[in-house]
Structure formats: structure tokens, C-alpha cells
Amino acid sequence: IFAPNDKSALEATFAAMGECQALHSDPEDEDSDDCSGEDYDVEACEQGQGDIPTFYTCEAGLSNITAEGRASLGRLEEMLSQSVSNSTRDYEDGMEVDTTPTVVEQVEDADIDH
């Protein structure tokens, strides 16, 4: 496992490795044609303007996923739905209330009893 001693260098290292991967794709990788050659613009893709599929948006895209991939996708979707349902709840009056915990800061001149 590669881990730099200076944690602040991690983001720059990750970005450089990602750019290198994009510029020197694996010719045996089936998906490598999506982001290779003269048509690939690293800066445009980094800004979200490139033509790079980042996730599946339809069932046709899911046809190539293995059984293990489908199981992982199911677990991730379940985690996402639980996260959403735990952060907001609809009450009987129809008002949506955010139930996420808030951080309460101590007032400077407040008495603290320990």
C-alpha cells in the first residue's frame, strides 16, 4: 500500500495518478476507448464537461454487472435509502423536518458545571 508521509500531498498525488491513468489507458481494458486518444481532454473531464460515463443511468448499462456487482449495488442503494430516510422525516402535518444532529457551541460566558 502506498501512503505518503506528508498527508497534504495525498490529493495532488491522487490527481496526478488519475491524469496519468487517463492519458495512458490499458489497451486490453474494454472501457479504455471511452477516454483515450486525441479526443480525450483531461481538463474538460476534471471540470465535468467531458464525455466520460461516471455511473450507470439505465438498465442496459447494468447488464454487464456480475452477480457480485449487483449485490454490492443493492447494498449501496440500501445504505443510501437508509441515509436519506434517517436524515429527513415527514410528519403528519406534511411538514418535512430535518432530524440530523446539530452541533451546539458553548457560549463563552456560560457557566460550566463539571
N, C-alpha and C positions, 0 to 999 in steps of 0.2 A: 504494500500500500504506500502510495506517495503522499506525504504530508509535509509541506514546507514548515520550517522552524518559525518563520515570520507569518503569522496568520493573516496579516493585511495583504500579503502577496497572493493569497489564495484566489481571490476574484480575478485578478489580472492573469494569473496562470490558467485558470479555467477558460477565460475568454480567448486567450492565445491558443490553447489546445483545441477549442471548438472551431476557431477560424482555420487552424491547420487541418483539422479533420475535414472541414468543408472543402478546402482547396485541394486536398489530396485524398479523395474518397477511394474506397476499396472497390476495384473493378469487378470483384466477384459478388459484391453486395447487390441484391436485386433493386434496392431503393436508391442506390448511389446515382442513378441517372437523374433523379429529381433535382439535385443541387450540384451539378458538376459542369465543367467546361466553361466556355466563354460566356454563356448566358447567366452564370451564377454571379450575383452581386452581393458580397458579404455585407457591406454597409446597409444596403436596402433590406436585406433579410434581418439584420440585427434591429432595424427600426420597425420591423413588422410589415414592410412594404414588399417583401419578396414573395415569390410564388412557391412557398415551402409548406406542404401539409404538416401541421403540427399535431393534429388529432383527428380521429375518425368522426365523421359527421353523419354517416348513413350506414345502413345495414350491409350494403355492398362492400364497404371497407372492412367490416367485421368478419367477412367470410374467410379471410386468411389467418385469423387468430386461432391459435391452438386451444385445446381444452384447458390447459393450464392458464393461458392468457385470458380466456373467458372467465375462469374462476377468479383470477386476480381483478379483472374489470368489475365483476359482480361485487367483490369485497370493497373495492374503491368506491363504487356507486353507493353501496350501503353506508359506508363511512360518511360520504358526502351528504346523503339524505338525513342521516342522524345529526350531523353537524348543523345543517340548516334547520331541522325541526327543533333542536335544542336551543338555538340562538333566538328564535322568534316564536311566539305562540299567539294564536288568535283566541281572544276571549269572547264570551257570549255576546257582548255588546258590539262585536265586529271590529273592535279596535286592536290593532296589532301592537304588541308590547315587546320591546327588546329585553330579554332576560339574561343577557351576558353580564358577568360580574364587572363592576366598575371599581376603579382604584380610587380610594378616598384618601386624600392627602391630609396630614396633620396640620392644623393651623399653628402658626409659630408661637402665639401666646397662650395656647391651650395648656391647661394643667394635665400632666400625665401622671396617673397613679399606677405605680408598678407594684 
